[in-house]
Amino acid sequence: MVTDIPADTDPRELDRADPLARFRTQFAHDDDDAIYLDGNSLGRPPHRVRDAIMRVVDQEWRHELIRAWNHWIDLPHKVGDDLAASMLGARPGEVLIWDSTSVNLYKLASAVAQAAPKTRTVIVTDDDNFPTDQYILQGVAEQHNMTVRTIHSDIDHGVDPAALAAAVGKDTALVCLSHVAYRSGAIADMTAITEMVHASGALMLWDLCHSVGSVPVDLTASGADLAVGCTYKHLNAGPGAPAFLYVRQELQPQLRQPIWGWFSQTNQFDMSGDYNPLPGVGGFAVGTPGIMGVAAVEAAVELVSEAGIDAIRQKSLRLNAYASALVAAELTALGFTLASPADLEKRGGHLTVHHPQAWQIGQAMHGRYVIGDYREPDRIRLGFAPLYNSYSDIRSAVSVMADIVAKGEQDRFDPTPGRVR
Ligand SMILES: *Cc1c(COP(=O)(O)O)cnc(C)c1O
């Protein structure tokens, strides 16, 4: 359980008692660094991720040349197993590092659509799911003569299990939801929802983009069938680093993905003409993996494992508790409202606030060296990265936000949101 942290607590005391404080130096910082509260969109670079990429370039690629493929070829499987064991609660041979989250979602949802009985023609998701998920599912449905049934979820409180239960039935092939909502951080009850979906005879696919590296996940215990997630948010593997996919062992023989590339071919180097996919999770590979990216994920996973996902979640809850107290004490009087579940246990690694001038306040924050991010409509997301954010960071960030609004500084910024936001 999380205990409240009063708003008037000295953040330096909290920092001194922080068992993860020593991890801050594992990341690249500059002297004039901004306070970075956007690690849930793009994690800060760990030194060892840079070192891993340079090792591939300067040693493996340079000296071994083509011969390096003798070990590179197994790397996406090995790193998938590392990730599975250290923070996903999955078994060896169930997780693969390959492609992007969007492409992996396409592969897994298409595999389910292909294998579904003729009577199951519906894919269920919610309108608060990340847009790429909604688009990919719409595309899969169109290609398989299926329909997408989109339930409404409250954008601040997440998916309503009762609304979901009412939308899932004998016609449903697949349910796809985010475990941690990208906007509000609301956590969905993975085990209860998966059980309900299974009771209807459908399969469950979880998007773990905002969970992995932040909230412990137990794919085996929750009964999840399939999952995808990215590695550049709480895992800090770098912009566009390859994503992962999870296929429950028992399902692997029944599912065949739609992109028949040579890296999923049995005896790939026989160069034979007929496609015969590998058994196991290797059947979900496609073409040549980006090894610099996979090596970056390997180093990033190692760093999170060293700290331990449970310790990360503990600190995340405490950072959130402190931030929530500060928001209540200092920001609500200035027109901010909480746009995340009030119960900390039901919130992932970030906290979202609403303000009618959120875009302009976000721009003013950048000018004052505090980086959060803006999300439609009128929301500012503050992501807390337990490996490099301190309680003092949060104290300073909230002071800056309060000062901006108290002085009306945001009025000097263009109210029209920019293209990248
Ligand atoms: C960040 C995110 C994605 C990103 O997908 P990409 O293919 O990496 O662009 C997908 N889903 C969710 C829920 C996300 O938060």
The ligand as an SDF file (V2000), in Angstrom:
LIG
                    3D

 15 15  0  0  0  0  0  0  0  0999 V2000
    3.5000    4.7580  -27.6650 C   0  0  0  0  0  0  0  0  0  0  0  0
    2.3900    3.8210  -27.9750 C   0  0  0  0  0  0  0  0  0  0  0  0
    2.3470    3.1420  -29.1990 C   0  0  0  0  0  0  0  0  0  0  0  0
    3.3730    3.4450  -30.2430 C   0  0  0  0  0  0  0  0  0  0  0  0
    3.4010    2.5700  -31.3110 O   0  0  0  0  0  0  0  0  0  0  0  0
    4.6000    2.6840  -32.3500 P   0  0  0  0  0  0  0  0  0  0  0  0
    4.3460    1.6330  -33.3290 O   0  0  0  0  0  0  0  0  0  0  0  0
    5.8680    2.5400  -31.5830 O   0  0  0  0  0  0  0  0  0  0  0  0
    4.5590    4.0550  -32.9490 O   0  0  0  0  0  0  0  0  0  0  0  0
    1.3320    2.2130  -29.3920 C   0  0  0  0  0  0  0  0  0  0  0  0
    0.4020    1.9800  -28.4440 N   0  0  0  0  0  0  0  0  0  0  0  0
    0.4200    2.6430  -27.2590 C   0  0  0  0  0  0  0  0  0  0  0  0
   -0.6080    2.3390  -26.2130 C   0  0  0  0  0  0  0  0  0  0  0  0
    1.3980    3.5870  -27.0020 C   0  0  0  0  0  0  0  0  0  0  0  0
    1.4090    4.2480  -25.8420 O   0  0  0  0  0  0  0  0  0  0  0  0
  1  2  1  0
  2  3  1  0
  2 14  2  0
  3  4  1  0
  3 10  2  0
  4  5  1  0
  5  6  1  0
  6  7  2  0
  6  8  1  0
  6  9  1  0
 10 11  1  0
 11 12  2  0
 12 13  1  0
 12 14  1  0
 14 15  1  0
M  END
$$$$
